[in-house]
Amino acid sequence: MADLKELIEYVAKALVDNPDLVSVTEIPGEKTVIYELKVGEGDLGKVIGREGKTAKAIRTIISAAAMKKGKRAVLEILE
């Protein structure tokens, strides 16, 4: 599901001040794919958003896209 990885990277890079420091790691499982998002120092708040609303929106988008493929996607935002 490389297209989901690219989608997460695209959205994260649009939100942060240092897009070069954005990295997404894909950990495939049998039915669930885990995506680990790392951003540069000081950009974590921009990806999470006020009260976590931005992070929730990103998770909603990738969950919906993954369901179309019969999988489950989980986004973990790492410091």
Wavefront OBJ file of the C-alpha trace (Angstrom):
o trace
v 0.000 0.000 0.000
v 2.724 2.376 -1.087
v 0.152 4.903 -2.267
v -1.030 5.384 1.340
v 2.561 5.955 2.431
v 2.930 8.600 -0.270
v -0.373 10.189 0.778
v 0.761 10.480 4.400
v 4.098 11.958 3.298
v 2.359 14.452 1.015
v -0.049 15.664 3.716
v 2.656 15.857 6.398
v 5.064 17.763 4.128
v 2.330 20.292 3.362
v 1.815 20.936 7.083
v 5.364 21.274 8.419
v 8.110 23.906 8.155
v 10.843 21.348 7.343
v 9.406 18.964 4.712
v 12.837 17.377 4.143
v 12.727 15.885 7.654
v 9.408 14.061 7.138
v 9.724 10.279 6.968
v 7.090 7.555 6.882
v 7.870 3.923 7.684
v 5.453 1.206 6.605
v 5.170 -1.906 8.792
v 2.970 -4.434 6.985
v 0.958 -7.006 8.889
v -1.549 -9.648 7.903
v -4.632 -7.419 8.062
v -3.236 -4.203 9.520
v -0.588 -1.861 8.161
v 1.129 0.460 10.625
v 2.570 3.738 9.394
v 5.103 5.538 11.573
v 5.386 9.250 10.855
v 8.445 11.191 11.992
v 8.787 14.946 11.554
v 11.473 17.465 12.385
v 11.887 19.138 15.738
v 9.225 21.775 16.317
v 6.892 20.376 13.642
v 5.164 17.779 15.814
v 2.493 20.246 16.934
v 1.656 21.154 13.333
v 0.983 17.512 12.435
v -1.031 16.806 15.587
v -2.979 20.057 15.487
v -5.080 21.735 18.119
v -6.640 19.072 20.358
v -5.357 16.435 17.920
v -7.806 17.417 15.202
v -5.264 17.378 12.356
v -3.911 13.963 13.356
v -7.464 12.630 13.623
v -8.275 13.931 10.138
v -5.175 12.274 8.640
v -6.072 8.999 10.388
v -9.631 9.180 9.037
v -8.380 9.643 5.462
v -5.927 6.731 5.583
v -8.455 4.469 7.317
v -11.000 5.111 4.589
v -8.423 4.534 1.842
v -7.218 1.308 3.486
v -10.774 -0.029 3.865
v -11.210 0.212 0.097
v -8.342 -2.265 -0.164
v -9.748 -4.532 2.552
v -7.042 -3.634 5.056
v -6.780 -1.636 8.254
v -4.303 1.225 8.597
v -2.928 2.702 11.796
v -0.951 5.950 11.937
v 1.548 6.442 14.747
v 3.146 9.853 15.063
v 6.596 9.531 16.636
v 8.631 12.217 18.339
l 1 2 3 4 5 6 7 8 9 10 11 12 13 14 15 16 17 18 19 20 21 22 23 24 25 26 27 28 29 30 31 32 33 34 35 36 37 38 39 40 41 42 43 44 45 46 47 48 49 50 51 52 53 54 55 56 57 58 59 60 61 62 63 64 65 66 67 68 69 70 71 72 73 74 75 76 77 78 79
